[in-house]
Amino acid sequence: MTLVESLHAKANVAVIGASGGIGRAFVEWLAADDGVGSVYAFSRSSVHWTEPNVYGELLDLRDEASIEAASRVAIAQSPLDLVIVASGMLHRNQEVKPEKSMREIDPLVLAEVFAVNTIGPAMVAKHFLPKLRCKHKTVFAALSARVGSINDNRLGGWASYRMSKAALNMLLRTVAIEQARRLPESVVVALHPGTVDTELSRPFTRRVDTSTIFSPASSAKKLLQVIDRLQADDSGCFYAYDHSRIDY
């Protein structure tokens, strides 16, 4: 059985942020997928993977040289068919927290959140997009968030996270336009995983209906199904886990 039937047979896949909740779930689904050959699982810290077709490698989103080196590792066997950027930052201990109002904005926090949520994925796009397979459907997907939608913002707050994800969406839209000129079959998209039971969102789900919270495995599977349905005309768009389109 395969969740990525529309990709090249025995697809070569890279997952950035593989040690996180959703990233790890992506790796596990793809490693067990009959349509996938190799999975390169990139993370900032070393992770032991038992699956024989998973290659754990180091990648630091804040170090462009690290990202460039990782892109070369990922094509050791064949060009890439799917790249998923599953990394993200919403909080870190007590130093980084979502702002409740504009009064709480800290330039150092803002810079750190942008480094992970926007600049890092931009560098991944810079070095990984040229490594995608030619003349076949390929997908470059990055996890965004509905709160990064400008049209959907009705509550305010969370300025750093909202801004960084809105900027990520603009990056992906821009990259999609450029990518279409070089590889018309290639798809570049932003994906919203829903509310997922991970370390990133867990502190902020106390008042959320538990029936609307996904496990990482459930969210990753839904997103892979979205990826499989994507076509060239979808490039540059922003999709939720149920394949509904989100306005920027």
C-alpha positions as CSV (number, residue, x, y, z in Angstrom):
1,M,0.0,0.0,0.0
2,T,1.2,3.5,-0.7
3,L,0.0,7.0,0.3
4,V,2.1,8.6,-2.4
5,E,1.1,6.8,-5.5
6,S,1.4,9.9,-7.7
7,L,5.1,10.2,-7.1
8,H,7.9,8.4,-8.9
9,A,8.1,4.7,-8.1
10,K,10.3,4.1,-5.1
11,A,10.4,7.8,-4.3
12,N,13.4,9.4,-2.6
13,V,12.1,11.5,0.3
14,A,13.7,14.0,2.7
15,V,12.0,15.1,6.0
16,I,13.5,18.1,7.7
17,G,12.6,18.3,11.4
18,A,12.3,14.5,11.7
19,S,12.8,14.4,15.5
20,G,9.6,16.4,16.2
21,G,6.2,14.9,16.7
22,I,4.8,15.3,13.2
23,G,8.2,15.0,11.5
24,R,8.8,11.6,13.2
25,A,5.3,10.5,12.1
26,F,6.1,11.4,8.5
27,V,9.2,9.3,8.6
28,E,7.4,6.3,10.1
29,W,4.6,6.4,7.5
30,L,7.0,6.9,4.6
31,A,9.4,4.2,5.7
32,A,6.6,1.7,5.7
33,D,5.2,2.9,2.4
34,D,5.5,0.5,-0.6
35,G,5.9,3.5,-2.9
36,V,8.9,4.9,-1.1
37,G,12.5,3.8,-1.6
38,S,14.6,5.9,0.8
39,V,13.8,8.4,3.6
40,Y,16.4,10.9,4.7
41,A,15.4,12.0,8.2
42,F,17.1,15.3,9.0
43,S,17.2,16.8,12.5
44,R,19.3,19.0,14.6
45,S,20.0,16.2,17.1
46,S,21.0,12.6,16.4
47,V,18.1,10.1,16.2
48,H,18.4,6.3,16.0
49,W,16.1,4.9,13.3
50,T,15.5,1.1,13.1
51,E,13.9,1.1,9.7
52,P,16.4,-0.1,7.1
53,N,15.4,2.5,4.5
54,V,15.7,5.5,6.8
55,Y,18.9,7.4,6.9
56,G,19.2,9.7,9.9
57,E,21.3,12.7,9.2
58,L,22.1,16.0,11.0
59,L,20.8,19.4,9.8
60,D,20.8,22.7,11.6
61,L,18.2,25.1,10.2
62,R,20.2,28.0,11.4
63,D,23.4,26.9,9.6
64,E,23.2,27.3,5.8
65,A,26.4,25.2,5.3
66,S,24.6,22.4,7.2
67,I,21.6,22.6,5.0
68,E,23.7,22.6,1.8
69,A,25.6,19.5,3.0
70,A,22.3,17.8,3.8
71,S,21.0,18.4,0.3
72,R,24.0,16.6,-1.2
73,V,23.5,13.7,1.2
74,A,19.8,13.4,0.2
75,I,20.6,12.7,-3.4
76,A,23.3,10.1,-2.8
77,Q,21.0,7.4,-4.4
78,S,18.6,9.4,-6.7
79,P,17.0,12.8,-7.2
80,L,14.5,13.8,-4.6
81,D,10.7,13.3,-5.2
82,L,9.4,14.8,-2.0
83,V,10.8,17.2,0.6
84,I,8.8,18.0,3.7
85,V,9.8,20.8,6.1
86,A,8.2,19.7,9.4
87,S,10.1,22.0,11.8
88,G,8.7,24.9,13.6
89,M,8.9,27.0,16.8
90,L,6.1,28.4,18.9
91,H,7.7,28.4,22.3
92,R,11.0,27.5,24.1
93,N,11.0,27.0,27.9
94,Q,10.3,30.4,29.4
95,E,12.4,32.4,27.0
96,V,10.1,32.2,24.0
97,K,6.3,32.3,24.4
98,P,3.4,33.5,22.2
99,E,2.7,37.1,22.8
100,K,-0.7,38.0,24.3
101,S,-0.4,41.5,23.0
102,M,1.9,43.9,21.0
103,R,3.3,45.1,24.4
104,E,5.1,41.7,24.8
105,I,6.9,41.7,21.4
106,D,10.7,41.2,22.0
107,P,13.0,41.7,19.0
108,L,15.3,38.9,20.1
109,V,12.3,36.5,20.4
110,L,11.0,37.7,17.0
111,A,14.4,37.0,15.4
112,E,14.6,33.5,16.9
113,V,11.1,32.5,15.7
114,F,11.7,33.9,12.2
115,A,15.1,32.0,12.1
116,V,13.3,28.7,12.6
117,N,10.0,29.2,10.9
118,T,10.9,31.3,7.9
119,I,14.6,31.7,7.2
120,G,15.5,28.1,7.8
121,P,12.8,26.8,5.4
122,A,14.0,29.5,2.9
123,M,17.5,28.0,3.0
124,V,16.1,24.5,2.6
125,A,14.2,25.6,-0.5
126,K,17.4,27.3,-1.9
127,H,19.4,24.1,-1.6
128,F,16.9,21.3,-1.9
129,L,14.7,22.5,-4.8
130,P,17.5,22.1,-7.4
131,K,17.8,18.4,-6.2
132,L,14.2,17.5,-7.3
133,R,13.6,14.9,-10.0
134,C,12.9,16.3,-13.5
135,K,10.0,15.5,-15.8
136,H,7.9,14.0,-13.0
137,K,5.6,15.2,-10.2
138,T,7.6,16.3,-7.2
139,V,6.5,18.1,-4.1
140,F,8.2,20.6,-1.7
141,A,5.9,21.1,1.3
142,A,6.4,23.1,4.5
143,L,4.2,23.0,7.6
144,S,2.6,26.4,8.1
145,A,-0.4,27.2,10.4
146,R,-3.8,28.6,10.0
147,V,-2.9,31.4,12.4
148,G,-0.5,32.5,9.7
149,S,-3.4,33.4,7.4
150,I,-3.9,37.2,7.4
151,N,-7.5,36.8,6.3
152,D,-8.3,34.4,9.1
153,N,-6.8,36.5,11.9
154,R,-9.7,37.7,14.0
155,L,-8.2,37.4,17.5
156,G,-4.8,39.1,17.4
157,G,-2.0,37.9,19.7
158,W,0.8,35.5,18.9
159,A,2.5,38.1,16.7
160,S,5.8,36.4,16.3
161,Y,4.4,33.1,15.3
162,R,1.7,34.6,13.0
163,M,4.2,36.9,11.3
164,S,6.8,34.1,10.8
165,K,4.2,31.7,9.3
166,A,2.7,34.5,7.1
167,A,6.2,35.2,5.8
168,L,6.7,31.4,5.2
169,N,3.5,31.4,3.1
170,M,4.9,34.3,1.0
171,L,8.2,32.5,0.6
172,L,6.4,29.4,-0.7
173,R,4.2,31.3,-3.1
174,T,7.3,33.1,-4.5
175,V,9.3,29.9,-4.8
176,A,6.4,28.2,-6.5
177,I,6.2,30.8,-9.2
178,E,10.0,30.5,-9.9
179,Q,9.9,26.7,-9.7
180,A,7.1,26.4,-12.3
181,R,9.4,28.0,-14.9
182,R,12.1,25.4,-14.3
183,L,10.1,22.3,-13.4
184,P,6.4,22.6,-14.5
185,E,5.5,19.3,-12.9
186,S,6.8,20.4,-9.5
187,V,4.4,21.4,-6.7
188,V,5.4,23.8,-3.8
189,V,2.8,24.1,-1.0
190,A,2.1,25.3,2.5
191,L,0.3,22.8,4.7
192,H,-1.8,23.2,7.9
193,P,-1.6,20.1,10.0
194,G,-4.5,21.0,12.3
195,T,-4.2,21.0,16.1
196,V,-1.8,18.1,16.9
197,D,-0.8,16.6,20.2
198,T,2.8,17.6,20.1
199,E,5.2,19.5,22.3
200,L,4.7,22.6,20.2
201,S,0.9,22.8,20.7
202,R,0.3,20.9,23.9
203,P,0.6,23.8,26.3
204,F,-2.1,25.7,24.4
205,T,-4.8,23.0,24.0
206,R,-6.3,22.9,27.5
207,R,-9.5,24.6,26.3
208,V,-9.6,22.9,22.9
209,D,-12.2,20.1,22.3
210,T,-10.1,16.9,22.5
211,S,-12.1,15.4,19.6
212,T,-10.5,18.0,17.3
213,I,-6.9,17.3,18.4
214,F,-5.1,14.9,16.1
215,S,-2.3,12.5,17.0
216,P,0.9,13.1,15.0
217,A,0.4,9.9,13.1
218,S,-3.2,10.9,12.1
219,S,-2.1,14.4,11.0
220,A,0.9,13.1,9.0
221,K,-1.2,10.5,7.2
222,K,-3.9,13.1,6.3
223,L,-1.2,15.4,5.0
224,L,0.4,12.7,2.9
225,Q,-3.0,12.0,1.4
226,V,-3.2,15.7,0.5
227,I,0.2,15.6,-1.0
228,D,-0.7,12.7,-3.2
229,R,-3.7,14.6,-4.6
230,L,-1.8,17.7,-5.4
231,Q,-1.4,18.7,-9.0
232,A,0.8,21.4,-10.7
233,D,-2.1,23.9,-10.6
234,D,-2.0,23.6,-6.8
235,S,1.5,24.9,-6.5
236,G,1.9,28.1,-4.5
237,C,-1.3,27.4,-2.5
238,F,-2.0,26.8,1.2
239,Y,-3.9,23.6,2.1
240,A,-5.3,22.1,5.3
241,Y,-5.1,18.5,6.4
242,D,-8.6,17.9,4.8
243,H,-7.5,19.3,1.5
244,S,-9.5,22.5,2.0
245,R,-7.8,25.6,0.7
246,I,-6.8,28.3,3.2
247,D,-6.7,32.0,2.2
248,Y,-3.4,33.7,2.7
